[in-house]
């Protein structure tokens, strides 16, 4: 007997990242029941789910949610709205799948843990609603291979500290600073917008976050030295196209390199270029969730702690 399709809703369907969520739902055999966005330029729905109900009014969307049980609510809204939309999912018996960063502060994460616990204890829901975040770099094949290599090397030299440089340049136009992304109160700033996945990846591969020394911070560029259990990482985050001027990269550059002068053996220095390969990672993330292996609240803690800590350094 064929299993029933999982029923999804999505908030923020008109946003930049929403098409990857729509494709992930489609590729994993889900059914989109309803979508919400305050803007009505959402022709992307025709590509995947033309029969989904669409709302521009949140109250009407919530009314539909309550009348039509959802298994999951995908959240693609601005960062400062994530908490309330995750809460909306839990309060209506749906698991939340939320874009990065899950929330901007640790206290919000703690509040979500309580809400999730209450929802799990509720006898009125047919399923057990959970909160899942998209930490897709953990699923990137090159990052998984790097993690395996590092774990193998640390078995033989458990005290080794990798000396690394991380560059992430993702060019953005003038619109960026006029949008919610350019408002630090709404987005958390550049550390949260483009840094959260990278710092999570570093902790995933090199162990617990120890601290950070901030070298430079402005709205378009930030840099510093982050310390993890097994790595010291000189990092640069930038949305300035000028930082790509002398490279062969057009839009985005994501490179992690090892200082060859610090190598413990004759092996080549690590150099991981993960500028490509993001196209299928949301589909993979949804598959992990549907298989019971998604990144739950506990998996989000370190990433939130890191971006909160570095952002406080920057704004103090």
Secondary structure as a PSIPRED ss2 file (coil, helix, strand):
# PSIPRED VFORMAT (PSIPRED V4.0)

   1 X C   1.000  0.000  0.000
   2 X C   1.000  0.000  0.000
   3 X C   1.000  0.000  0.000
   4 X C   1.000  0.000  0.000
   5 X C   1.000  0.000  0.000
   6 X C   1.000  0.000  0.000
   7 X E   0.000  0.000  1.000
   8 X E   0.000  0.000  1.000
   9 X E   0.000  0.000  1.000
  10 X E   0.000  0.000  1.000
  11 X E   0.000  0.000  1.000
  12 X C   1.000  0.000  0.000
  13 X C   1.000  0.000  0.000
  14 X C   1.000  0.000  0.000
  15 X C   1.000  0.000  0.000
  16 X C   1.000  0.000  0.000
  17 X C   1.000  0.000  0.000
  18 X H   0.000  1.000  0.000
  19 X H   0.000  1.000  0.000
  20 X H   0.000  1.000  0.000
  21 X H   0.000  1.000  0.000
  22 X H   0.000  1.000  0.000
  23 X H   0.000  1.000  0.000
  24 X H   0.000  1.000  0.000
  25 X H   0.000  1.000  0.000
  26 X H   0.000  1.000  0.000
  27 X H   0.000  1.000  0.000
  28 X C   1.000  0.000  0.000
  29 X C   1.000  0.000  0.000
  30 X C   1.000  0.000  0.000
  31 X E   0.000  0.000  1.000
  32 X E   0.000  0.000  1.000
  33 X E   0.000  0.000  1.000
  34 X E   0.000  0.000  1.000
  35 X E   0.000  0.000  1.000
  36 X E   0.000  0.000  1.000
  37 X C   1.000  0.000  0.000
  38 X C   1.000  0.000  0.000
  39 X C   1.000  0.000  0.000
  40 X C   1.000  0.000  0.000
  41 X C   1.000  0.000  0.000
  42 X C   1.000  0.000  0.000
  43 X C   1.000  0.000  0.000
  44 X C   1.000  0.000  0.000
  45 X H   0.000  1.000  0.000
  46 X H   0.000  1.000  0.000
  47 X H   0.000  1.000  0.000
  48 X H   0.000  1.000  0.000
  49 X C   1.000  0.000  0.000
  50 X C   1.000  0.000  0.000
  51 X C   1.000  0.000  0.000
  52 X C   1.000  0.000  0.000
  53 X E   0.000  0.000  1.000
  54 X E   0.000  0.000  1.000
  55 X E   0.000  0.000  1.000
  56 X C   1.000  0.000  0.000
  57 X C   1.000  0.000  0.000
  58 X H   0.000  1.000  0.000
  59 X H   0.000  1.000  0.000
  60 X H   0.000  1.000  0.000
  61 X H   0.000  1.000  0.000
  62 X H   0.000  1.000  0.000
  63 X H   0.000  1.000  0.000
  64 X H   0.000  1.000  0.000
  65 X H   0.000  1.000  0.000
  66 X H   0.000  1.000  0.000
  67 X H   0.000  1.000  0.000
  68 X C   1.000  0.000  0.000
  69 X C   1.000  0.000  0.000
  70 X C   1.000  0.000  0.000
  71 X C   1.000  0.000  0.000
  72 X E   0.000  0.000  1.000
  73 X E   0.000  0.000  1.000
  74 X E   0.000  0.000  1.000
  75 X E   0.000  0.000  1.000
  76 X C   1.000  0.000  0.000
  77 X C   1.000  0.000  0.000
  78 X C   1.000  0.000  0.000
  79 X H   0.000  1.000  0.000
  80 X H   0.000  1.000  0.000
  81 X H   0.000  1.000  0.000
  82 X H   0.000  1.000  0.000
  83 X H   0.000  1.000  0.000
  84 X H   0.000  1.000  0.000
  85 X H   0.000  1.000  0.000
  86 X H   0.000  1.000  0.000
  87 X H   0.000  1.000  0.000
  88 X H   0.000  1.000  0.000
  89 X H   0.000  1.000  0.000
  90 X H   0.000  1.000  0.000
  91 X H   0.000  1.000  0.000
  92 X C   1.000  0.000  0.000
  93 X C   1.000  0.000  0.000
  94 X C   1.000  0.000  0.000
  95 X E   0.000  0.000  1.000
  96 X E   0.000  0.000  1.000
  97 X E   0.000  0.000  1.000
  98 X E   0.000  0.000  1.000
  99 X C   1.000  0.000  0.000
 100 X C   1.000  0.000  0.000
 101 X C   1.000  0.000  0.000
 102 X C   1.000  0.000  0.000
 103 X C   1.000  0.000  0.000
 104 X C   1.000  0.000  0.000
 105 X C   1.000  0.000  0.000
 106 X H   0.000  1.000  0.000
 107 X H   0.000  1.000  0.000
 108 X H   0.000  1.000  0.000
 109 X H   0.000  1.000  0.000
 110 X H   0.000  1.000  0.000
 111 X H   0.000  1.000  0.000
 112 X H   0.000  1.000  0.000
 113 X H   0.000  1.000  0.000
 114 X H   0.000  1.000  0.000
 115 X H   0.000  1.000  0.000
 116 X H   0.000  1.000  0.000
 117 X H   0.000  1.000  0.000
 118 X H   0.000  1.000  0.000
 119 X H   0.000  1.000  0.000
 120 X H   0.000  1.000  0.000
 121 X H   0.000  1.000  0.000
 122 X C   1.000  0.000  0.000
 123 X C   1.000  0.000  0.000
 124 X C   1.000  0.000  0.000
 125 X C   1.000  0.000  0.000
 126 X C   1.000  0.000  0.000
 127 X C   1.000  0.000  0.000
 128 X C   1.000  0.000  0.000
 129 X C   1.000  0.000  0.000
 130 X C   1.000  0.000  0.000
 131 X E   0.000  0.000  1.000
 132 X E   0.000  0.000  1.000
 133 X E   0.000  0.000  1.000
 134 X C   1.000  0.000  0.000
 135 X C   1.000  0.000  0.000
 136 X H   0.000  1.000  0.000
 137 X H   0.000  1.000  0.000
 138 X H   0.000  1.000  0.000
 139 X H   0.000  1.000  0.000
 140 X C   1.000  0.000  0.000
 141 X H   0.000  1.000  0.000
 142 X H   0.000  1.000  0.000
 143 X H   0.000  1.000  0.000
 144 X H   0.000  1.000  0.000
 145 X H   0.000  1.000  0.000
 146 X H   0.000  1.000  0.000
 147 X H   0.000  1.000  0.000
 148 X H   0.000  1.000  0.000
 149 X H   0.000  1.000  0.000
 150 X H   0.000  1.000  0.000
 151 X H   0.000  1.000  0.000
 152 X H   0.000  1.000  0.000
 153 X H   0.000  1.000  0.000
 154 X H   0.000  1.000  0.000
 155 X H   0.000  1.000  0.000
 156 X H   0.000  1.000  0.000
 157 X C   1.000  0.000  0.000
 158 X C   1.000  0.000  0.000
 159 X C   1.000  0.000  0.000
 160 X C   1.000  0.000  0.000
 161 X C   1.000  0.000  0.000
 162 X E   0.000  0.000  1.000
 163 X E   0.000  0.000  1.000
 164 X E   0.000  0.000  1.000
 165 X E   0.000  0.000  1.000
 166 X E   0.000  0.000  1.000
 167 X E   0.000  0.000  1.000
 168 X E   0.000  0.000  1.000
 169 X E   0.000  0.000  1.000
 170 X E   0.000  0.000  1.000
 171 X C   1.000  0.000  0.000
 172 X C   1.000  0.000  0.000
 173 X C   1.000  0.000  0.000
 174 X C   1.000  0.000  0.000
 175 X H   0.000  1.000  0.000
 176 X H   0.000  1.000  0.000
 177 X H   0.000  1.000  0.000
 178 X H   0.000  1.000  0.000
 179 X C   1.000  0.000  0.000
 180 X H   0.000  1.000  0.000
 181 X H   0.000  1.000  0.000
 182 X H   0.000  1.000  0.000
 183 X C   1.000  0.000  0.000
 184 X H   0.000  1.000  0.000
 185 X H   0.000  1.000  0.000
 186 X H   0.000  1.000  0.000
 187 X H   0.000  1.000  0.000
 188 X C   1.000  0.000  0.000
 189 X C   1.000  0.000  0.000
 190 X H   0.000  1.000  0.000
 191 X H   0.000  1.000  0.000
 192 X H   0.000  1.000  0.000
 193 X H   0.000  1.000  0.000
 194 X C   1.000  0.000  0.000
 195 X C   1.000  0.000  0.000
 196 X H   0.000  1.000  0.000
 197 X H   0.000  1.000  0.000
 198 X H   0.000  1.000  0.000
 199 X H   0.000  1.000  0.000
 200 X H   0.000  1.000  0.000
 201 X H   0.000  1.000  0.000
 202 X H   0.000  1.000  0.000
 203 X H   0.000  1.000  0.000
 204 X H   0.000  1.000  0.000
 205 X H   0.000  1.000  0.000
 206 X H   0.000  1.000  0.000
 207 X C   1.000  0.000  0.000
 208 X C   1.000  0.000  0.000
 209 X E   0.000  0.000  1.000
 210 X E   0.000  0.000  1.000
 211 X E   0.000  0.000  1.000
 212 X E   0.000  0.000  1.000
 213 X E   0.000  0.000  1.000
 214 X E   0.000  0.000  1.000
 215 X E   0.000  0.000  1.000
 216 X E   0.000  0.000  1.000
 217 X E   0.000  0.000  1.000
 218 X C   1.000  0.000  0.000
 219 X C   1.000  0.000  0.000
 220 X C   1.000  0.000  0.000
 221 X E   0.000  0.000  1.000
 222 X E   0.000  0.000  1.000
 223 X E   0.000  0.000  1.000
 224 X E   0.000  0.000  1.000
 225 X E   0.000  0.000  1.000
 226 X E   0.000  0.000  1.000
 227 X E   0.000  0.000  1.000
 228 X E   0.000  0.000  1.000
 229 X C   1.000  0.000  0.000
 230 X C   1.000  0.000  0.000
 231 X E   0.000  0.000  1.000
 232 X E   0.000  0.000  1.000
 233 X E   0.000  0.000  1.000
 234 X E   0.000  0.000  1.000
 235 X E   0.000  0.000  1.000
 236 X E   0.000  0.000  1.000
 237 X E   0.000  0.000  1.000
 238 X E   0.000  0.000  1.000
 239 X C   1.000  0.000  0.000
 240 X C   1.000  0.000  0.000
 241 X H   0.000  1.000  0.000
 242 X H   0.000  1.000  0.000
 243 X H   0.000  1.000  0.000
 244 X H   0.000  1.000  0.000
 245 X C   1.000  0.000  0.000
 246 X C   1.000  0.000  0.000
 247 X C   1.000  0.000  0.000
 248 X C   1.000  0.000  0.000
 249 X C   1.000  0.000  0.000
 250 X C   1.000  0.000  0.000
 251 X C   1.000  0.000  0.000
 252 X E   0.000  0.000  1.000
 253 X E   0.000  0.000  1.000
 254 X E   0.000  0.000  1.000
 255 X E   0.000  0.000  1.000
 256 X E   0.000  0.000  1.000
 257 X E   0.000  0.000  1.000
 258 X E   0.000  0.000  1.000
 259 X C   1.000  0.000  0.000
 260 X H   0.000  1.000  0.000
 261 X H   0.000  1.000  0.000
 262 X H   0.000  1.000  0.000
 263 X C   1.000  0.000  0.000
 264 X C   1.000  0.000  0.000
 265 X C   1.000  0.000  0.000
 266 X C   1.000  0.000  0.000
 267 X C   1.000  0.000  0.000
 268 X C   1.000  0.000  0.000
 269 X C   1.000  0.000  0.000
 270 X C   1.000  0.000  0.000
 271 X E   0.000  0.000  1.000
 272 X E   0.000  0.000  1.000
 273 X E   0.000  0.000  1.000
 274 X C   1.000  0.000  0.000
 275 X C   1.000  0.000  0.000
 276 X C   1.000  0.000  0.000
 277 X C   1.000  0.000  0.000
 278 X C   1.000  0.000  0.000
 279 X C   1.000  0.000  0.000
 280 X C   1.000  0.000  0.000
 281 X H   0.000  1.000  0.000
 282 X H   0.000  1.000  0.000
 283 X H   0.000  1.000  0.000
 284 X H   0.000  1.000  0.000
 285 X H   0.000  1.000  0.000
 286 X H   0.000  1.000  0.000
 287 X H   0.000  1.000  0.000
 288 X H   0.000  1.000  0.000
 289 X H   0.000  1.000  0.000
 290 X H   0.000  1.000  0.000
 291 X C   1.000  0.000  0.000
 292 X C   1.000  0.000  0.000
 293 X C   1.000  0.000  0.000
 294 X C   1.000  0.000  0.000
 295 X E   0.000  0.000  1.000
 296 X C   1.000  0.000  0.000
 297 X H   0.000  1.000  0.000
 298 X H   0.000  1.000  0.000
 299 X H   0.000  1.000  0.000
 300 X H   0.000  1.000  0.000
 301 X H   0.000  1.000  0.000
 302 X H   0.000  1.000  0.000
 303 X H   0.000  1.000  0.000
 304 X H   0.000  1.000  0.000
 305 X H   0.000  1.000  0.000
 306 X H   0.000  1.000  0.000
 307 X H   0.000  1.000  0.000
 308 X H   0.000  1.000  0.000
 309 X H   0.000  1.000  0.000
 310 X H   0.000  1.000  0.000
 311 X H   0.000  1.000  0.000
 312 X H   0.000  1.000  0.000
 313 X H   0.000  1.000  0.000
 314 X H   0.000  1.000  0.000
 315 X H   0.000  1.000  0.000
 316 X C   1.000  0.000  0.000
